[in-house]
Amino acid sequence: MIQELSGEERILRTLQFQQTDRVPHFEMYIDRRIINVISAGSDYIKFCYDMDIDAICIDCDFEKKFIENGLIQDEWGMIKKDTGEAHAFHVNGPIRTLEDAEKYIPPDPKKPGRYATVEKAIKENSGRKAIILHLNDVLSIPSRMMPYDTFMIKVFEEPQTIKALVKMSVDINLEMAKEAVKRGVKIVFTGDDYAYKAGPIMSPGLFREIFYPELKRVVTGYKELGLLIIKHTDGNIMPLMDMIIDSGFDCLDPIDPVAGMDLNRMKLEYGNTICLKGNVDCSTTLSFKGVEETIQETKRCLEIGMPGGGYILSSSNSIHSAVKPANYLAMLDTLKKYGQYQ
């Protein structure tokens, strides 16, 4: 049995299919209300230590301003509606035409203070917790530079406008990745969702034509910087799996069960090629079922994911505000009991 590792070592080894002491765990997001119920007075960082969570997920620092009617505008010019939850609802953006896209000036990746959170997290936690930085690949930023229905129409009718935005997104994220690596970041995750429950938001053919070349470029660029890359996308992504795999991601999250994504199938077909993260159902099991059902589902995920390594236990998206705190604790306790490698 391997000696006990730090969270950072455990995550790094898992992402590289190396031997580790136990299955690691972290969540892309844990709602502050859940944190307060389980560990009153803790902030996110302290909670990760209290609960023996292996990684701390962070973002670069972007300014935002509050405008009227609960609307927020960020440095990208995106306008969102404050919902009271972690993620605001996207409303609008600054781009409508190819000319707009060509004239658009994105946020400065070298702006003073852009990496303050990164620098603080590395300084205070490096060597103990894996620091995982949220960046983007090809879809989230372009799709939020205009109303979403406008974006989808332009994918079909004006693909050159979308291609210009995708290139811009990749250029900026690669520059931010360079700055992050200088500061000690080793792992990034991209949160661009590609699919709904029924399947991808567009045909695989359109995805391959408009997005895939730049997806290859951004993943290759991250890898050339020495980064390990976790790809997050909800939905049924099976029609896109060949492109996701070929792009070179190190890990896929969260194997969305609501969309019919089957962890056993993924382990059998791709488990030797890409690490898997997930997939305790946070939409039903963690939110509406009981502790015993959570324990059984967590055990099932471990039984499927553990053999051969390359598996990170987590929810099927995040520990959002509707998750029952007792169920999240049951998931963590089950991991401690059944997630040890011999």
Summary of the structure (lengths in Angstrom):
residues: 342
radius of gyration: 19.6
end to end distance: 5.1
largest distance: 60.4
contacts: 1142
relative contact order: 0.14
helix: 44%
strand: 16%
